[in-house]
Amino acid sequence: MLRFIIRRLIITVILAFVVVTLVFLLLRLIPGDPAMTALGENASTEQLEIARQRMGLNDNIVVQYYNWWVRIIRMDFGESLVDGRPVVDELVRRLPRTFELIIVAAIVALFVGLPAGLIAATQRNKMGDSFITGFALLGLSMPLFVTGSLFVLLFGVILKWLPTGYADPGDNMGKHLLSLVMPVGALAILLSANLIRQTRANMLDVLGQDYVRTARSKGLGQAAVLKRHVLKNGLIPVTASFGIQLAGLLGGTVVTEAIFNWPGISSLLITAIGRRDYTTIQGLILVIALMVLTINFITELVYAYLNPRIRYK
């Protein structure tokens, strides 16, 4: 296992190096003058010079690349071209809010999706299976903007049970927890629906294997068969798929954050694109890409633990 971890860690570091380099080239590949693209054609010469200085465009490409790495090591992503604030300060402020949504939604989805998928597989073609698969089909069929809008209309506007927007935990922790319910619920429905579908399909495949039938023929009960032979093997593909979904959510919570006025990194990215704030865009893309690599690395470790054959390939 240690050799596998070291091998995957080396690959992840190489990919991180490639990602950092590509993000550096992102700003330099913009046609024309990036400073003029950001500020517009009506910008004065002095404004353009200040923007070029902030972007580090006055040096040659080798010096720019070296300075880029130095800033990355120092966790310095430059300053916003719009308001002059350090990009890292905005990231530090918004990243925990996005993580809060994703982590809580993932936990809820795991506690709902895995048991429900297992129940659906063990009760195939029965009422429980029909109800669970119906819920999964409904969850997959409804886009996030539909689910979120319905939640806001029903629980926020009509019933007035929950706040319709973000509440700062520093002002009122109770209200903040209530403000989490709807966005987390919208994300968890989509995640759990995928988990149910994949868990059910994989469990049914494993339940039909010869070694499971052999275990039953030896007199093992349903609970023992599930615990010893089915769960670990059935969860192998689910683990990989769930890790990919979490990585996608890191930069894909745009709809959820927009509907519930949640100040996370996805909404910051959309705002930065609208304002052509390329320094902020550059920092956000880099952080999101590195986080995705980290999640994929952790997913591969869990996958290797569940499936020992992967470690020896």
Buried (B, 14 or more C-beta within 10 A) or exposed (E): EEEBBEEBEEBBEEBBEEBBEEBBEBBEEEEEBBBBBBBEEEBEEEBBBBBBEBBBBEEEEEEBBEBBEEBBEEEBBBBBBBEEEBBBEBBEEBBEBBBBBBEBBBEBBBEBBBBBBBBBBBBBEEEEBEBBBEBBEEBBEBEBBEBBBEBBEEBBEEEEEBBBBBBEBEEEEEBBEBBBBBBBBBBBBBBBBBBBBBBBBBBBEBBEBEEBEEBBEEEBEEEBBBEEBBBEBBBBBBBBBBBBBBBEBBBBBBBBBBBBBBBBBBBBBEEBEEBBBBBBBBBBBBBBBBBBBBBBBBBBBBBBBBBEEBBEE
